[in-house]
Structure formats: C-alpha cells, structure tokens
Amino acid sequence: MNKALIAHELNFKAVRSSGAGGQNVNKVASKVILSFNVAESQALTNDEKLLVKTNLASRLTNDDILILQCDEDRSQIRNKDIVIKRFFLIIDSALIVPKTRKPTRIPKSVIKKRLKNKKNISEKKQLRKRPDY
C-alpha cells in the first residue's frame, strides 16, 4: 500500500459544522468529509481491495465508497489532518491478514495422565458402593 498514492485519491468536502459554537458555526465550513472510492483506487492491488471490502463491509456504501467525517475542531485544516489520520488507521487495520491458527497436538503423556486419573476416580467410586454378596 502506497500512502502517497492513496492520499491523492482522497476527496474532501468542507461543510458547515453542526452543534454549539455560536456565530462561528454559522459562518465557517469547518467540518471535513473525506470520501475514498475503494473500487476505483489505483493505489490498492486487487487483493488489498478485496481485503478492504470484506473487513470494512459495514462502513462502505453500496458503491464501495468509504466516507469519514470530522468536526472535532474549529479549524478546517486540523479537522482535515484528523480525518486523514483516522482514514489511514482504518485502512491499515483493514489490510491486516490474520495468521492461520495451527491446532496444537495434545502430548501422549497428558492423555495418559487424564485416563489414569479417570480410572482412579472410577475405582474410588466403585469402592464406595455396598459390597455385592
């Protein structure tokens, strides 16, 4: 994954932020919306696109577009930086391939010990019974 190429494919849109903030909220478009089209990306390989689509299926639109937004700060530039960092964290976590689990073998000594313990408990319970004359 080439972050520089991906950064060129990001689309930004500045919108007026909602919530408290007085006159600043009404005048300044400080909220930043980032959109990234996974299907048409040239920076991701086909395998990486498939990984992103499967791992981020709940966050993608029907057209395979990832949309993130940030209105944490009063500054549009800081919001843009925050949303870019958030985007790369999400993409990095989506591209991690989990290691395949190898089942461990149970050692023979452990199996013998378990069977011996079962036999001892069984004998102990047999000795508790009334003698059969």
DOTI-687572 format. One record per atom (N, C-alpha, C, O): residue number from 1; atom name; x, y, z; residue in one letter. Coordinates in steps of 0.2 Angstrom, whole numbers, m for minus. Layout:
BEGIN
i:at:u:v:w:aa
NUM:CA:X:Y:Z:A
...
//
This chain:
BEGIN
i:at:u:v:w:aa
1:N:4:m6:0:M
1:CA:0:0:0:M
1:C:4:6:0:M
1:O:9:7:4:M
2:N:3:10:m5:N
2:CA:7:17:m5:N
2:C:3:22:m3:N
2:O:m2:24:m6:N
3:N:5:25:3:K
3:CA:1:30:6:K
3:C:1:37:2:K
3:O:m4:40:2:K
4:N:6:38:m1:A
4:CA:6:44:m5:A
4:C:1:44:m11:A
4:O:m2:49:m13:A
5:N:1:38:m14:L
5:CA:m4:37:m20:L
5:C:m11:38:m17:L
5:O:m15:41:m21:L
6:N:m12:34:m12:I
6:CA:m19:34:m9:I
6:C:m21:41:m7:I
6:O:m27:43:m8:I
7:N:m16:45:m4:A
7:CA:m18:52:m2:A
7:C:m20:56:m8:A
7:O:m24:61:m7:A
8:N:m18:55:m14:H
8:CA:m20:59:m20:H
8:C:m27:57:m22:H
8:O:m30:61:m26:H
9:N:m29:51:m20:E
9:CA:m36:48:m22:E
9:C:m41:50:m17:E
9:O:m47:49:m19:E
10:N:m40:54:m12:L
10:CA:m45:56:m7:L
10:C:m48:62:m9:L
10:O:m45:66:m12:L
11:N:m55:62:m8:N
11:CA:m59:68:m10:N
11:C:m61:71:m3:N
11:O:m64:68:1:N
12:N:m61:78:m3:F
12:CA:m63:81:3:F
12:C:m68:86:1:F
12:O:m69:89:m4:F
13:N:m72:87:6:K
13:CA:m78:92:6:K
13:C:m79:95:12:K
13:O:m79:92:17:K
14:N:m79:102:12:A
14:CA:m80:106:18:A
14:C:m87:108:19:A
14:O:m90:110:14:A
15:N:m90:107:25:V
15:CA:m97:108:26:V
15:C:m97:112:33:V
15:O:m93:112:37:V
16:N:m103:115:33:R
16:CA:m104:119:40:R
16:C:m105:114:45:R
16:O:m109:109:45:R
17:N:m102:115:51:S
17:CA:m102:110:56:S
17:C:m108:112:60:S
17:O:m111:117:60:S
18:N:m111:106:63:S
18:CA:m117:107:67:S
18:C:m115:108:75:S
18:O:m110:107:77:S
19:N:m120:110:79:G
19:CA:m119:110:86:G
19:C:m117:117:88:G
19:O:m118:122:85:G
20:N:m115:117:95:A
20:CA:m113:123:98:A
20:C:m107:126:95:A
20:O:m103:123:92:A
21:N:m107:133:95:G
21:CA:m101:137:93:G
21:C:m103:144:91:G
21:O:m99:148:89:G
22:N:m109:145:91:G
22:CA:m111:152:90:G
22:C:m111:154:83:G
22:O:m112:150:78:G
23:N:m109:160:82:Q
23:CA:m108:163:75:Q
23:C:m103:160:71:Q
23:O:m104:159:65:Q
24:N:m98:157:74:N
24:CA:m93:154:70:N
24:C:m96:148:66:N
24:O:m94:146:61:N
25:N:m100:144:69:V
25:CA:m103:138:66:V
25:C:m107:140:60:V
25:O:m107:137:55:V
26:N:m110:146:61:N
26:CA:m115:148:55:N
26:C:m111:151:49:N
26:O:m113:151:44:N
27:N:m105:154:51:K
27:CA:m101:157:45:K
27:C:m96:152:42:K
27:O:m95:153:36:K
28:N:m92:148:46:V
28:CA:m86:144:43:V
28:C:m88:137:42:V
28:O:m92:134:46:V
29:N:m86:135:36:A
29:CA:m87:127:35:A
29:C:m81:124:37:A
29:O:m76:122:34:A
30:N:m81:122:44:S
30:CA:m75:118:47:S
30:C:m76:111:47:S
30:O:m71:107:48:S
31:N:m81:108:46:K
31:CA:m82:101:46:K
31:C:m80:98:39:K
31:O:m81:101:34:K
32:N:m76:93:40:V
32:CA:m72:90:34:V
32:C:m75:83:33:V
32:O:m75:79:37:V
33:N:m77:81:26:I
33:CA:m80:75:25:I
33:C:m75:72:19:I
33:O:m74:75:14:I
34:N:m72:66:21:L
34:CA:m67:63:17:L
34:C:m71:57:13:L
34:O:m75:53:17:L
35:N:m70:56:7:S
35:CA:m73:50:4:S
35:C:m67:47:m1:S
35:O:m63:50:m4:S
36:N:m67:40:m1:F
36:CA:m62:36:m4:F
36:C:m66:31:m8:F
36:O:m69:26:m5:F
37:N:m65:30:m14:N
37:CA:m68:25:m18:N
37:C:m63:19:m19:N
37:O:m58:19:m22:N
38:N:m65:14:m15:V
38:CA:m61:8:m15:V
38:C:m61:4:m21:V
38:O:m55:2:m24:V
39:N:m66:4:m25:A
39:CA:m67:0:m31:A
39:C:m63:3:m37:A
39:O:m60:m1:m41:A
40:N:m62:10:m37:E
40:CA:m58:13:m42:E
40:C:m51:15:m40:E
40:O:m48:19:m44:E
41:N:m49:13:m35:S
41:CA:m42:15:m32:S
41:C:m37:12:m36:S
41:O:m37:6:m38:S
42:N:m32:16:m39:Q
42:CA:m26:13:m42:Q
42:C:m21:12:m37:Q
42:O:m16:8:m39:Q
43:N:m21:14:m31:A
43:CA:m15:13:m27:A
43:C:m16:6:m23:A
43:O:m11:4:m21:A
44:N:m22:3:m23:L
44:CA:m23:m3:m20:L
44:C:m23:m9:m25:L
44:O:m25:m8:m30:L
45:N:m20:m14:m23:T
45:CA:m20:m20:m28:T
45:C:m27:m23:m27:T
45:O:m31:m22:m23:T
46:N:m28:m28:m32:N
46:CA:m35:m32:m31:N
46:C:m36:m36:m25:N
46:O:m41:m36:m22:N
47:N:m30:m39:m22:D
47:CA:m30:m42:m16:D
47:C:m32:m37:m10:D
47:O:m36:m39:m6:D
48:N:m29:m32:m10:E
48:CA:m30:m27:m5:E
48:C:m37:m24:m5:E
48:O:m40:m23:0:E
49:N:m39:m23:m11:K
49:CA:m46:m21:m12:K
49:C:m51:m26:m9:K
49:O:m56:m24:m6:K
50:N:m50:m32:m11:L
50:CA:m54:m37:m8:L
50:C:m54:m37:0:L
50:O:m59:m38:3:L
51:N:m48:m37:3:L
51:CA:m47:m37:10:L
51:C:m51:m31:13:L
51:O:m55:m32:18:L
52:N:m50:m25:10:V
52:CA:m54:m19:12:V
52:C:m61:m20:12:V
52:O:m65:m18:17:V
53:N:m64:m22:6:K
53:CA:m71:m23:5:K
53:C:m74:m28:10:K
53:O:m79:m27:13:K
54:N:m70:m34:12:T
54:CA:m73:m38:17:T
54:C:m72:m36:24:T
54:O:m77:m37:28:T
55:N:m67:m33:26:N
55:CA:m66:m31:33:N
55:C:m70:m24:34:N
55:O:m71:m23:40:N
56:N:m71:m20:29:L
56:CA:m75:m14:31:L
56:C:m81:m14:27:L
56:O:m84:m9:26:L
57:N:m84:m20:26:A
57:CA:m91:m20:23:A
57:C:m96:m16:26:A
57:O:m100:m13:23:A
58:N:m96:m16:33:S
58:CA:m101:m12:36:S
58:C:m100:m4:36:S
58:O:m105:0:37:S
59:N:m94:m2:34:R
59:CA:m93:5:34:R
59:C:m93:8:27:R
59:O:m93:14:26:R
60:N:m94:3:22:L
60:CA:m94:6:15:L
60:C:m101:6:12:L
60:O:m105:3:14:L
61:N:m102:11:7:T
61:CA:m108:12:4:T
61:C:m109:6:m1:T
61:O:m105:2:m2:T
62:N:m115:7:m4:N
62:CA:m116:1:m10:N
62:C:m111:2:m16:N
62:O:m110:m3:m19:N
63:N:m109:8:m17:D
63:CA:m104:9:m22:D
63:C:m97:8:m20:D
63:O:m92:10:m23:D
64:N:m96:5:m14:D
64:CA:m89:4:m11:D
64:C:m85:10:m10:D
64:O:m79:11:m12:D
65:N:m88:15:m7:I
65:CA:m85:21:m5:I
65:C:m85:22:2:I
65:O:m90:21:6:I
66:N:m79:23:5:L
66:CA:m78:24:12:L
66:C:m79:32:14:L
66:O:m75:36:11:L
67:N:m83:33:18:I
67:CA:m85:41:20:I
67:C:m83:42:27:I
67:O:m86:38:31:I
68:N:m79:46:29:L
68:CA:m77:48:35:L
68:C:m78:56:36:L
68:O:m78:60:31:L
69:N:m80:58:42:Q
69:CA:m81:65:43:Q
69:C:m78:67:50:Q
69:O:m77:63:55:Q
70:N:m76:73:51:C
70:CA:m73:76:57:C
70:C:m75:83:58:C
70:O:m74:87:54:C
71:N:m78:84:64:D
71:CA:m80:91:66:D
71:C:m78:93:73:D
71:O:m81:96:77:D
72:N:m72:89:75:E
72:CA:m70:90:82:E
72:C:m67:97:83:E
72:O:m67:99:89:E
73:N:m64:100:79:D
73:CA:m60:106:80:D
73:C:m64:112:76:D
73:O:m68:111:72:D
74:N:m62:118:78:R
74:CA:m65:124:75:R
74:C:m61:125:68:R
74:O:m64:129:64:R
75:N:m55:122:67:S
75:CA:m51:124:61:S
75:C:m52:118:56:S
75:O:m52:112:58:S
76:N:m53:120:50:Q
76:CA:m54:116:44:Q
76:C:m48:112:43:Q
76:O:m48:106:41:Q
77:N:m42:115:44:I
77:CA:m36:112:42:I
77:C:m35:106:47:I
77:O:m32:101:46:I
78:N:m36:108:54:R
78:CA:m35:102:59:R
78:C:m40:97:58:R
78:O:m38:91:59:R
79:N:m46:98:56:N
79:CA:m51:93:55:N
79:C:m49:89:49:N
79:O:m50:82:49:N
80:N:m46:92:44:K
80:CA:m43:88:38:K
80:C:m38:83:41:K
80:O:m37:77:39:K
81:N:m33:86:45:D
81:CA:m27:81:47:D
81:C:m30:76:51:D
81:O:m28:70:51:D
82:N:m35:77:56:I
82:CA:m38:72:60:I
82:C:m41:66:56:I
82:O:m40:60:57:I
83:N:m45:68:51:V
83:CA:m49:64:47:V
83:C:m44:59:42:V
83:O:m45:54:41:V
84:N:m38:62:40:I
84:CA:m33:59:36:I
84:C:m30:53:40:I
84:O:m29:48:38:I
85:N:m28:55:47:K
85:CA:m25:51:51:K
85:C:m30:45:53:K
85:O:m28:39:53:K
86:N:m36:47:54:R
86:CA:m41:42:55:R
86:C:m42:37:50:R
86:O:m43:31:50:R
87:N:m42:40:43:F
87:CA:m43:36:37:F
87:C:m37:30:37:F
87:O:m38:25:36:F
88:N:m31:33:38:F
88:CA:m25:28:37:F
88:C:m25:23:42:F
88:O:m23:17:41:F
89:N:m27:25:48:L
89:CA:m28:20:54:L
89:C:m33:14:52:L
89:O:m32:8:53:L
90:N:m39:16:49:I
90:CA:m44:12:47:I
90:C:m42:7:41:I
90:O:m43:1:41:I
91:N:m38:10:36:I
91:CA:m36:6:31:I
91:C:m30:1:33:I
91:O:m30:m4:31:I
92:N:m26:4:37:D
92:CA:m20:m1:40:D
92:C:m23:m7:43:D
92:O:m21:m12:42:D
93:N:m28:m6:48:S
93:CA:m31:m11:51:S
93:C:m35:m16:47:S
93:O:m36:m22:48:S
94:N:m38:m13:41:A
94:CA:m42:m17:37:A
94:C:m37:m22:32:A
94:O:m39:m27:30:A
95:N:m31:m20:31:L
95:CA:m27:m23:27:L
95:C:m22:m29:31:L
95:O:m18:m32:28:L
96:N:m24:m29:37:I
96:CA:m20:m34:41:I
96:C:m23:m41:40:I
96:O:m29:m42:41:I
97:N:m19:m46:38:V
97:CA:m21:m53:37:V
97:C:m20:m57:43:V
97:O:m14:m57:45:V
98:N:m25:m60:46:P
98:CA:m24:m63:52:P
98:C:m20:m70:51:P
98:O:m21:m73:45:P
99:N:m16:m72:55:K
99:CA:m12:m78:55:K
99:C:m17:m84:55:K
99:O:m22:m84:59:K
100:N:m16:m89:51:T
100:CA:m20:m95:52:T
100:C:m18:m99:58:T
100:O:m12:m100:60:T
101:N:m23:m101:62:R
101:CA:m22:m105:68:R
101:C:m20:m112:67:R
101:O:m23:m116:63:R
102:N:m14:m114:70:K
102:CA:m12:m121:69:K
102:C:m14:m124:76:K
102:O:m12:m122:81:K
103:N:m19:m129:75:P
103:CA:m21:m133:81:P
103:C:m15:m137:84:P
103:O:m11:m140:81:P
104:N:m14:m136:91:T
104:CA:m9:m139:95:T
104:C:m10:m147:96:T
104:O:m16:m148:97:T
105:N:m5:m151:96:R
105:CA:m6:m158:97:R
105:C:m6:m159:105:R
105:O:m2:m156:108:R
106:N:m10:m163:107:I
106:CA:m10:m165:114:I
106:C:m5:m170:115:I
106:O:m5:m175:112:I
107:N:0:m169:120:P
107:CA:5:m174:121:P
107:C:2:m180:124:P
107:O:m3:m181:127:P
108:N:6:m186:122:K
108:CA:3:m193:124:K
108:C:3:m193:132:K
108:O:m1:m196:135:K
109:N:8:m190:135:S
109:CA:9:m190:142:S
109:C:3:m187:146:S
109:O:0:m189:151:S
110:N:0:m182:143:V
110:CA:m6:m178:145:V
110:C:m12:m183:145:V
110:O:m16:m183:149:V
111:N:m13:m186:139:I
111:CA:m18:m191:138:I
111:C:m18:m197:143:I
111:O:m23:m198:146:I
112:N:m12:m199:144:K
112:CA:m11:m205:149:K
112:C:m13:m203:156:K
112:O:m16:m206:159:K
113:N:m11:m197:158:K
113:CA:m12:m194:164:K
113:C:m20:m193:165:K
113:O:m22:m195:171:K
114:N:m23:m191:160:R
114:CA:m30:m190:161:R
114:C:m34:m196:161:R
114:O:m38:m197:166:R
115:N:m32:m201:157:L
115:CA:m35:m208:158:L
115:C:m34:m211:164:L
115:O:m38:m214:167:L
116:N:m28:m211:167:K
116:CA:m26:m213:173:K
116:C:m30:m210:179:K
116:O:m32:m214:184:K
117:N:m31:m204:179:N
117:CA:m35:m200:184:N
117:C:m42:m202:183:N
117:O:m45:m203:189:N
118:N:m45:m203:177:K
118:CA:m52:m206:177:K
118:C:m52:m212:180:K
118:O:m57:m214:183:K
119:N:m48:m217:179:K
119:CA:m48:m224:181:K
119:C:m48:m224:189:K
119:O:m51:m227:192:K
120:N:m43:m219:192:N
120:CA:m43:m219:199:N
120:C:m49:m217:202:N
120:O:m52:m219:207:N
121:N:m52:m212:199:I
121:CA:m59:m209:202:I
121:C:m64:m214:201:I
121:O:m68:m215:206:I
122:N:m64:m218:196:S
122:CA:m69:m223:195:S
122:C:m68:m229:200:S
122:O:m73:m231:203:S
123:N:m62:m231:201:E
123:CA:m61:m236:206:E
123:C:m63:m233:213:E
123:O:m66:m237:217:E
124:N:m62:m227:215:K
124:CA:m63:m224:221:K
124:C:m71:m224:222:K
124:O:m73:m226:227:K
125:N:m75:m223:217:K
125:CA:m82:m223:217:K
125:C:m85:m230:218:K
125:O:m90:m232:221:K
126:N:m81:m235:214:Q
126:CA:m83:m242:215:Q
126:C:m82:m245:222:Q
126:O:m86:m249:224:Q
127:N:m77:m242:225:L
127:CA:m76:m244:232:L
127:C:m81:m241:237:L
127:O:m82:m244:243:L
128:N:m84:m236:235:R
128:CA:m90:m233:240:R
128:C:m96:m237:240:R
128:O:m100:m237:244:R
129:N:m97:m241:235:K
129:CA:m103:m245:234:K
129:C:m104:m250:239:K
129:O:m99:m252:242:K
130:N:m110:m253:241:R
130:CA:m110:m258:245:R
130:C:m108:m265:242:R
130:O:m108:m266:236:R
131:N:m105:m269:246:P
131:CA:m102:m275:243:P
131:C:m108:m279:241:P
131:O:m113:m280:244:P
132:N:m107:m283:235:D
132:CA:m112:m287:232:D
132:C:m110:m294:234:D
132:O:m105:m297:232:D
133:N:m114:m297:239:Y
133:CA:m113:m304:241:Y
133:C:m116:m309:237:Y
133:O:m115:m315:239:Y
//
